[in-house]
Each structure stands twice: as C-alpha cells, then as structure tokens.
C-alpha cells in the first residue's frame, strides 16, 4: 500500500528535489500560517506536497511543478490507486497539491503560472481567486513611519524600494548594496522571461538606505539584504522577503484596526495604481502629474498595455457615471 513514508525520502528531499519546488512550498507555508491555519493542517499539506515532490524527482525528471501538464498529475494519482491507496487518501493528496497550485496561480506576479493544470481534474473545484489588494500612499507612509521609528530599517528599505520601483519580489532580491547610495537605479536584475533592466528609486528610499547601512555596518555580503543567526551573516532568501510582508499585515492591523491581506506583489500593484492616479509620493516630490498608461507599462516592464491595465483598479463605473453625470 502506498503511503507518505514510501513516497517521502528526507535525504532525497533535502539534497535533490528541485529548489524551485521547495521555495514555492516555503512561500505557501508562510501564507497558510498568516491565515492562522491549524498546525496540523499545515503539517498535513506540507507532508503530502513534499511526498509529491519526491515522486516528481523519481518519475518526472525533477521538473518544476508549475511546468507539469495535467497528464503528469493523472499519472501520479493512478500510480497511487494501482498501489492500493484509498480513495480518501488520494483525494487528500489531490486537495493538497491543488491548493498549492491555486496559491501559485493567484500570486501571478511572483509565479508565471496562468493555468492551473489540475483545475479540470474531476472532483476538484478551484478556490476563489483573491482580490488584488491596493495600498494608498498614506498607508505606505504609515507603515514606513512605524518601521523607521522602530529602527527596522531593512524592512523599511524593502517596502520603499518595492513601492518606488514597482518591482517583483524576485527582482528586489537581486539588488546589490554597491553604489546604492550614489545612484537612482540598481544593478541590472533579471525579470520575467529573462528580461534585464535596472530598478529605479528615489530620495526617500536613499535616505532609508543611509540609515540601514549605518545600522548594518561592514560585511562582505554583496546583496542588499542580509540576515544573521548566532552572529553569522548570510544573504536573505526569497522566502524571507515574504515574511516581511506578513509582518506588514500585522503592523497595518495594529495601526488601523483593519486586516489587509497584502502580498509582496501588492506593492507592485499599488505603485502602478498610485503613479497612474497621481497620488504616489514620488510624483508629489518631483512636481509631476499622474502618469499615462504607456509610461506605467515601461515602469512595470510589461510587453502589453493590456497587461498593465489589468494591474490597475477597474474604473469602468467611474467612467460610466462621469459620462452620464451620475
């Protein structure tokens, strides 16, 4: 009978399983914790998914789960059935893996995953996609003030740089500290589909960086981001930047009494929206008016204006009401 013990191999998982699969699971676990899911539930999801990743390593060439086709998932569930696994156990595995894919599909700004390969497998229903969350410039300012007052300069720099540049988390992670204070653009980073470009930032971000570098002191880490354990420093991981965002949720709740389910790409959406309607602090500081869609497309490094438009608030009702004087 197939079970988690037979599928899961700790040494194989630690040493061999595709690192992108493990990073995706790390992000998903953080999200589940932020939603106050029970520890037992998180453990079960994680165990099922880790077992599935081991199967991918052995039977599917260690592919990234987001590259698998529907056939690959069907083969796995058929494999379980042929080995005597109960229907209830197979359904639970389906649920665990499906929910991970829903998370990746929802977080489209971080993961290039536009179509859930398990969506049409019989018996599964796609969960409601989360609404895009926008933060106002005032909310960003409140967050930054709190972080600076508490001398959490690294978090403040992550927030300010994300909001200035409208960059994705993976692009922010690639920023180096060298010459950061003397420029208004970062080193070249690699975005979606291999695009290479610099991220732009402005005076407030540079002022926060000055405080951060003074607090950080000297080290040999090239990355702008670092963490420290038992006196030993190392560059921050992709997942740890997600943890910053979960902290911001708590801070905003304590400041406003409202729980806002922001994600790392909320800052990207918010930056583009606020540049577009003229409320972004950078425009106010520079004496600039709101930016047209064509400029927002360049800031976001999108191939299509339609994609950029999809990142902004739907203003159909505003246009309609204005047209009829309502």
Secondary structure, DSSP 8 states (H G I E B T S, - for coil): ---HHHH--HHHHHHTS-HHHHHHHHHHHHHHHHTT--HHHHHHHHHHHHHHHHHHHHHSTT--GGG--HHHHHHHHHHHHHTT--HHHHHHHHHHHHHHHHHHHH-TTTS---S-TTTTSTT-------------HHHHHHHHHHHHHTT-HHHHHHHHHHHHHT--HHHHHT-B-TTGGG-SB-S-EE-GGG-EE--B--HHHHHHHHHHHHHH---S--BS-EEEETTEEEE--HHHHHHHHHHHHHHHHHHHS------TTHHHHHHHHHHHHT--HHHHHHT-----HHHHHHHHT-S-HHHHHHTS---HHHHHHHHTT-
